[in-house]
């Protein structure tokens, strides 16, 4: 007669809080490629992945450090950079033959108009179809960084608060007040290289 515990040990990544396997299974059952959007304080990554028996196959990927190839000199962890990463990844996914995918944010607790949804807006503007609710997407003005420019204009450009708040912009030689114009230039460069 068997004795002892019959407890099942969860997978390591589940124990570490890195992967929600029930959520992942639902996404995989859709049969569509996944738009994997991951954000940190400094960077944004977007990937379009297709499931395979030996592991996910990456069909397209974009990382915020790549934006410098298109002239981006501003901070790589803001909403504007997230949108541009989504746009770049979307164009690359279309070039790889992807027309539709599902959003995979895994354990990220999403709030409307967050950076994850700025990535989604970029993907949608590139021409991919991703099921979503329109209310979660950030506005065009927010993607352009107009809220950053307005806040910067409120502060004294010679003051300590301005310098500490926008140190990463100033280190790269971009004034935060000029972010919307800088965004337009980089977006145009991406569209020129990858757009239709």
N, C-alpha and C positions, 0 to 999 in steps of 0.2 A: 504494500500500500504506500502510495507516494505521500511524502510529508514535506513541509516547508512552504515558503512563499511562492505564490503564483504571479507575482507582480512583474509586469513588463517594463523593462528599462527603456525610457524614451531615447530617441536618436540624440547623439551628442550635440548637433546644431540646435535641436529643439531645447535641450537642457540649458544650453548657453544663451538661449533667447535670440538666436540669429535667424532661424527659419521657422515659419509657421507651415507645417506640412499639410494640414487640412486645407488651408487657403491655397497653397501651391497646387494641390491635387485638383481643386475646383478650376483653377486657371488652365491646367494641362488638359482637363476634360473638354474644354472649349474647342480644342484642336487648332487654335489660332496662335500665331506668334505672340510673344509677350513683349510689351514695352516695359523694360526694367528701368525705373527712374530712381536714382540714389543721390541724395544731397548731403553735404557736410557743411561746416562753417566756411571752409575755404574753397571747396570745389563742387562741381556737379557732373554726374555721369549719366548718360542715357544709352541703353542698348536694346536692340530688337533681337530677341532670342527665340529659336525654334527648338522644341524638345526633341531629343534623340535618345536611343537606348544607352549609348555610351556617354551621354552628357549633353548639355545644351549646346546648340550650334549658334554662334553669333552671326547674324545676318548683316547687322550694321551697328556701329558704335560711335559715340562722340564723347569727348572729355573736355572740360572747361579750359584746360591748358592749351588745347588745340586752337582756341579762339585767337591766340596771338598770331597765328598764321594768316588770319584775315584782318589783322590790324587792331585787335582788341587790347587796350592798355589798362582798362579799369579793373576793378576787383572781380575775381573769378567765382565768388560765392554768392553773388546777389541775384535778384529776380531777373534782371536783364540778361545776365550770363546764362541763367537757367533756360530762358526762352531761346536764346541763340543756340545753346547746346541741343535743345529739342528740334529746332529748325534744321540744324546740320545733320542730326541723326535721321530725321524724317526724310531729307533728300537722299541720304545714303541708302536708307531702307527702300525707297522707291526705285533707286537704281538697281537694287538687288531683287526687285520684283515683288516686294511686299506692298499690298494694298490696304490691309486691315490687320489690326492687332488689338490686344486687350492690355489694359494698364495693370502693372504689377508694382505695388508699392510696399509689399511684404508687411513688416511690422511697423512701418512709419505711420504715426497717427496724423492723419491729414486734416488740415483745416482749409476752408475755401480760400482761394487766391494765394496759396502758399507756393514755394519754389517748385515743388513736385508738379503742381498744376500749371506752372509757367512752362515747364518742360513739355507737358501735354499740349498746351496751346501752340508751342513751336512745331510739334509733330503734326497737329491738325492743319496749321498754316502751310506746311510742306505738302499737304495733300493726302495724308493717310486718314483712314477712318478708324476711330477709337470710340466705342460706346462711352458716353459721359453725360453729365448733367451740366447745362450751360452755366448754372449759378456758381460752379466751383472754379471757373476759369478767371484768372486775373484780367483786369481791363487792359486795353492797349496802352493807356497812359502809364499804368503801373509797370508793364513789361518794358517800356521805354526808359523807365527810371525817373519819370517826372516828379514822383513823390520825394525822391532823393534830392533832386535839383531844387525843389521848393523849400525843403528843410535846410539845405545848405545856404540858400539865399536869406533865410531868416536869421542865420547866425552871422556874427561878425567874422569876416574872412581872416582877420588878424588875431582873433581871440584863441585862447588855449582850447576851448571846447570844440571849436571848428577843426583845429589841427588834430586833436585826439580822435574825434569822431570819424574824420575822413583821412586818417594817416595812410591807409593802404592806397587810396586814390592818389593822394599827393605824392607818395613815393614813386608811383608809376607815371607821374607827370600829367595826370588827368584831373581837371577841376571837377568836383561833383556837380557844379552848376551846368557843366557842358555834357553831362552824361546822355541826355536824350539825343543830342546831335551825334555824339560818338556812336551810340547804339544804331542810329540810322545808317551811318557809314559802314559799319561792320555787317549789318543785316543785308545791305545792298551788295557788299562784297561776297557774302555767302550765296545770295540769290544769283549773282552774276556767274559764279563758278558752278553751282549745282542746279540752279533753277531752270525752269523751262523757258 
